[in-house]
Every structure is written in structure tokens, then in C-alpha cells.
Amino acid sequence: MSQIYEVEDPQDPYEPFKGWIDIEVRDGEGRVVQKGRHRMHSFNNNFLAALLTMLSSVGNKYMTSGTVTGDSGSAATILGEYWYYSGITGAGGTPMALNAPAGTDSFGILVGSGIGAFNLTQYSLASKIPHGTAAGQLSYGTSSITDLGVNASLSPPVYQIQIVRPFSNLTASAITINEVGLEAKNFWRDSGPAIKANVTYLIARDVLSTSYSVPPNGSATVAITIGVTVG
């Protein structure tokens, strides 16, 4: 007997996993000069490889590894877990961190000026805007992560988390943002303390349908909200 499979529309509110990118640009006086929301479409092969690595962890005296394409373009080994025993001291680390500190442009939310189309094998932004105060640079703030809980105003309700990062333009010229990415960090060490993994790798990239121009002495705040449908 034949079966009929229904394919949901990509915009269907009942899809289980969805994301949005909100960007707000302010001038040097703190006034909002540009604001927009964009649907997120951009998780890549690295994201699935990292998720597979974590789901494959056994949690008892083992090292679980996987392979991603690092931001250099070369294959890199990431660890889903690493267990080291020396007396009573163990090891520790993180498989997919996004909470980058201020001044760090190697992971967390990254922004760029590139407009090249997204593809699943993407390992970097097309043209990352680096951290700094020189021409063509933005000052990167802290990438913070917040548990927003269940948004019951949506139908059906959606459980949401949000990653937010501010950027400041401390240069004399406007800087244009065309792309937004999520760069994760995989870091593990033993009690040696020898470093067993230290890899940064892109897990998402979106080319925005609107360009955002950050004026001199102005700022931009990028908020990425990721949600899972409840029920």
C-alpha cells in the first residue's frame, strides 16, 4: 500500500526548529537609524557534525571525537568529551561555545561585509569585519547567551534562547554589515594541563537581505534568537 508524505512549507509555524536575526543600528547620539529582522536559514555541515559528535558521547572514561572544517579551511578534530584521570583530577572543556568575551573575533557572533551566497560546506564568513579601531574594523563586545523560556505569544508556543553581541564603530567612516555568522569554539584540556583540542569553526552564516550601515561613533547590536516549537 502506498504512503503519502506531506511536506511542510518552510515558513510553517509548526516546524520544530527556527531562528531569527535582529539587527539594530544606532548613531553616535544613540538614536536608532536602522532596524530589521531576518529569518535564519543558515546552519551548515559543521553544525550537524558537532551535534553528531556530542550525541555520540558515551560519558564514561572515553574520548569522543568528530571532524569539522575549521576556519582555516582545513579538516579539524573536535571533541565531544575527553576524560582524563590522574589521581582524583579530571579534565574539562566545551564542545560548542559561543559566549566569546569582548575584543575576541575568533568565535561568538561574527559580522562581515561579504555578499557571497551561503552553502552547506561554508567554513568562514565571506569577508569578516575584524575587531579593532582601525579603518574597516568594528569593536566587538561580549557575546552573551540568554534563556528566554517559552514564548506563549506565538502559536504554537516556542521555547527560545538568544545570543546577543554589540559592535561599536570607533573609526571615521561608516562600515557596512551584509552577513552574520555563528562561530563556535571547541576547547578541551587535561590536568597537565595539556590542551587536547582548541578549534574554532563556523556553524551558521546568513547573508542579509538588507545592508546595515554603522556610522562613525555608532553601534550595532545583533541578536540571534533560536527556538524550538513546543507541542
C-alpha positions as CSV (number, residue, x, y, z in Angstrom):
1,M,0.0,0.0,0.0
2,S,1.4,3.4,-0.9
3,Q,2.0,6.2,1.6
4,I,1.6,9.9,1.1
5,Y,4.1,12.2,2.8
6,E,3.2,15.8,3.5
7,V,6.0,18.3,3.1
8,E,5.5,21.4,5.3
9,D,6.1,24.9,3.9
10,P,9.5,26.3,5.1
11,Q,7.6,29.1,6.8
12,D,5.1,26.8,8.5
13,P,4.8,27.8,12.2
14,Y,4.8,24.2,13.3
15,E,8.3,23.4,12.1
16,P,10.3,22.3,15.2
17,F,13.4,24.4,14.8
18,K,13.7,28.0,13.7
19,G,15.8,31.1,14.1
20,W,15.7,34.9,13.6
21,I,18.4,37.6,13.3
22,D,17.5,41.0,14.7
23,I,19.8,44.0,14.0
24,E,19.6,47.5,15.4
25,V,21.9,50.3,14.4
26,R,22.4,53.5,16.4
27,D,24.2,56.7,15.5
28,G,26.7,58.5,17.7
29,E,23.9,60.1,19.7
30,G,22.3,56.8,20.5
31,R,19.4,57.2,18.1
32,V,18.1,54.2,16.2
33,V,18.8,54.8,12.5
34,Q,18.2,51.3,11.1
35,K,16.5,48.2,12.4
36,G,15.4,44.9,10.9
37,R,14.5,41.2,11.4
38,H,15.6,38.3,9.1
39,R,14.6,34.7,9.1
40,M,17.6,32.4,9.7
41,H,18.3,29.8,7.1
42,S,22.0,29.0,7.5
43,F,23.1,26.1,9.8
44,N,25.8,24.2,7.9
45,N,27.5,20.8,7.8
46,N,29.8,21.8,10.7
47,F,26.8,22.2,13.0
48,L,25.5,18.7,12.2
49,A,29.0,17.2,12.6
50,A,29.3,18.8,16.0
51,L,25.9,17.8,17.1
52,L,26.6,14.2,15.9
53,T,29.8,14.2,18.0
54,M,28.0,15.3,21.1
55,L,25.2,12.8,20.6
56,S,27.7,10.0,20.2
57,S,29.4,10.7,23.5
58,V,29.4,7.8,25.9
59,G,30.1,9.7,29.2
60,N,32.4,7.3,30.9
61,K,36.2,7.3,30.6
62,Y,36.4,7.9,26.9
63,M,37.3,10.5,24.3
64,T,34.6,11.1,21.6
65,S,35.8,13.0,18.5
66,G,34.4,14.3,15.3
67,T,35.6,16.2,12.3
68,V,34.7,19.7,11.1
69,T,36.2,22.2,8.7
70,G,38.0,24.8,10.8
71,D,38.0,28.5,10.0
72,S,41.4,27.9,8.2
73,G,39.6,25.7,5.7
74,S,41.3,22.5,6.8
75,A,39.8,19.5,8.5
76,A,40.0,19.7,12.3
77,T,39.2,17.3,15.1
78,I,36.7,18.3,17.7
79,L,36.0,16.5,21.0
80,G,32.5,15.8,22.3
81,E,34.1,14.7,25.5
82,Y,37.5,14.0,26.9
83,W,38.1,12.1,30.1
84,Y,41.5,12.1,31.8
85,Y,42.3,10.6,35.1
86,S,45.4,11.4,37.3
87,G,44.8,10.7,41.0
88,I,41.5,12.5,41.6
89,T,41.8,15.2,39.0
90,G,39.9,15.1,35.7
91,A,39.8,17.1,32.5
92,G,37.3,19.6,31.2
93,G,36.2,21.6,28.2
94,T,33.4,22.7,26.0
95,P,32.2,21.3,22.7
96,M,30.4,24.3,21.1
97,A,30.9,27.5,22.9
98,L,29.5,30.8,21.6
99,N,30.0,33.1,24.6
100,A,33.0,35.0,23.4
101,P,34.5,37.8,25.6
102,A,34.8,41.4,24.4
103,G,37.6,42.0,22.0
104,T,37.5,38.5,20.6
105,D,36.6,38.0,16.9
106,S,37.5,34.3,16.7
107,F,34.2,33.0,18.0
108,G,30.7,34.0,19.0
109,I,28.5,36.2,16.7
110,L,30.7,37.5,13.9
111,V,29.7,40.0,11.2
112,G,31.1,40.6,7.7
113,S,30.8,42.7,4.6
114,G,30.6,39.8,2.1
115,I,27.7,39.0,-0.1
116,G,28.6,35.6,-1.5
117,A,25.8,33.0,-1.4
118,F,25.6,30.5,1.5
119,N,26.5,26.9,1.1
120,L,26.5,23.9,3.4
121,T,30.3,23.5,3.3
122,Q,30.9,27.1,4.4
123,Y,33.7,27.4,7.0
124,S,34.1,31.2,7.3
125,L,32.3,34.4,6.5
126,A,32.9,35.7,3.0
127,S,34.6,38.8,4.4
128,K,34.8,39.1,8.2
129,I,34.9,42.5,9.7
130,P,37.8,42.2,12.2
131,H,37.8,43.5,15.8
132,G,39.6,46.8,16.2
133,T,39.5,50.6,15.9
134,A,41.4,50.9,12.5
135,A,39.6,51.6,9.2
136,G,37.2,48.9,8.3
137,Q,37.1,47.4,11.8
138,L,34.4,47.2,14.5
139,S,35.0,46.9,18.2
140,Y,33.5,43.5,19.3
141,G,31.6,43.4,22.6
142,T,30.7,40.3,24.7
143,S,28.7,37.5,23.0
144,S,26.1,36.7,25.7
145,I,23.6,33.9,25.8
146,T,20.2,34.1,27.5
147,D,17.5,31.5,28.2
148,L,14.3,33.3,27.1
149,G,12.0,30.4,28.1
150,V,8.7,29.7,26.4
151,N,7.2,32.5,24.2
152,A,3.5,31.8,24.7
153,S,2.5,34.7,22.4
154,L,3.4,32.5,19.4
155,S,1.1,29.8,18.2
156,P,2.2,27.2,18.8
157,P,4.4,28.4,21.7
158,V,8.2,28.3,21.1
159,Y,11.0,27.7,23.6
160,Q,13.7,30.2,22.8
161,I,17.4,31.0,23.6
162,Q,19.1,34.2,22.4
163,I,22.7,35.1,21.5
164,V,23.4,38.8,21.6
165,R,26.5,40.8,20.7
166,P,27.1,44.6,20.4
167,F,29.5,46.2,17.9
168,S,30.9,49.7,18.0
169,N,32.3,51.7,15.1
170,L,35.2,53.7,16.6
171,T,36.5,54.7,13.1
172,A,36.0,57.8,11.0
173,S,33.9,56.0,8.3
174,A,30.7,54.1,8.0
175,I,31.1,50.3,8.0
176,T,28.6,48.0,6.2
177,I,27.3,44.7,7.6
178,N,26.0,42.3,5.0
179,E,26.5,38.9,6.7
180,V,26.2,37.4,10.1
181,G,27.7,34.2,11.4
182,L,27.9,31.9,14.4
183,E,31.5,30.7,15.1
184,A,31.8,28.0,17.8
185,K,34.8,27.1,19.9
186,N,35.7,23.5,20.9
187,F,38.3,23.5,23.7
188,W,39.4,20.7,26.0
189,R,42.4,20.2,28.3
190,D,43.6,17.6,30.8
191,S,45.0,18.2,34.2
192,G,48.5,18.5,32.8
193,P,47.2,21.0,31.7
194,A,47.9,19.9,28.2
195,I,45.5,21.3,25.6
196,K,43.7,18.4,23.7
197,A,41.5,20.5,21.4
198,N,41.3,24.2,20.5
199,V,39.3,24.6,17.4
200,T,37.0,27.4,16.2
201,Y,34.5,26.5,13.4
202,L,31.6,28.2,11.7
203,I,28.2,26.6,12.4
204,A,25.9,29.2,10.7
205,R,26.1,32.0,8.2
206,D,23.3,34.3,6.8
207,V,23.6,36.8,4.0
208,L,21.2,39.6,4.9
209,S,18.6,40.8,2.5
210,T,19.3,44.4,3.7
211,S,22.7,46.0,4.2
212,Y,23.3,47.8,7.6
213,S,25.5,50.8,7.7
214,V,27.1,51.6,11.1
215,P,28.0,55.3,11.2
216,P,31.2,56.6,12.7
217,N,30.9,56.5,16.5
218,G,27.7,54.5,16.1
219,S,26.9,50.9,17.1
220,A,25.1,47.8,16.0
221,T,23.5,45.1,18.2
222,V,23.0,41.7,16.6
223,A,20.6,39.3,18.4
224,I,20.1,35.7,17.1
225,T,17.0,34.0,18.6
226,I,16.8,30.2,18.1
227,G,13.5,28.5,19.0
228,V,12.0,25.0,19.2
229,T,8.3,24.5,18.8
230,V,6.5,23.3,22.0
231,G,3.7,20.9,21.2
